[in-house]
């Protein structure tokens, strides 16, 4: 009981402090939040991750690897996969199955035709479940060469959506999210069973969800379109016939909460609770935040409190450091002896010079917390055997933080070294004989 009372008092002090900041700062309490320092404490979310969107490094984690349902935050993956595999100008015909999705929904009806791009805004701004399924079914149906949506059976519609879910799961694996599994494109709680009866739930981890958002805003070829859609405050459209008009408002309140807010998606189901994934870019830093199980009704605002805490922590406690601050040891570039290699004179040892080769897309630096350092490690061959070609890889220089490699440069040979052969031996013997003769 004593611990419960202490917890309540702590919460009350936090609320009182936030109210005081709001009164003193007028309409801009955000600036004060950005000045907070120190690792976040007392987050509401059961699982939370703050990720550096440029390096992919996890800067803060609370149960970041725990597998949990993610509700409509799912739709960021639906959106990016559809952008990469579909045509925004396609006319999507609404099936009976898509029209029957539960609230929140746009109110689509069977046989109605909608531009896919308009469905993107419906899905991402208002989180409409029927729009998400219509998008997934349209793309999945093309993959399976199924009949047109309006004449499909419900089973065929489900097959098309399942085919799209396969695309989502493959994308998750491609970007390294191996604890994530998608069953639905709209995020409704669901379980998938294989032919052996093995079950997998629609779920992810906070770490994976932050990485998926990182992919959407930083790595995908469709990242600009994704940002354009998710940053739009309001959007109006009609169906293809022009008979029905719709208007959508963006429900991602975080876009107005902190300077530099880039994107985000809310979510809620009874099983998942309130969830959120968002992104922010400011002062040359870019972060993604993922929150799972961040309260249940009536605690809809807890996700905003947690998000601001995590973003403020990233902005205040992390600064950019160039990898050039750590110069490789000179000995790492010393020449390497080459066995059986030609030289100018018999009896001399052959060598090849070594240089550092940096990839054109190599990361130039990363965010570090005060006290953190970049560690350099080198692996290099001690000797080579002729023949040796110029540009041959002979080692690597790794740049590590917390034991993880974030950049790797190559050590390559500068000189080609040919192997000793009979012709070279005769030539050098003759040279020595002539030189000796001249000396006499």
Helices and strands as residue ranges (DSSP letters): H 2-25, H 30-34, E 47-52, E 58-62, G 71-74, H 75-85, E 91-93, H 96-99, E 113-115, H 116-126, H 129-144, G 149-151, H 154-174, E 191-193, E 199-201, H 206-214, I 215-219, H 223-231, E 234-238, E 245-249, G 253-256, E 261-269, E 273-282, E 285-292, H 302-317, E 318-322, G 323-325, G 330-333, E 336-339, E 350-352, E 354-357, E 365-369, E 375-380, E 383-385, E 393-401, E 404-413, H 422-439
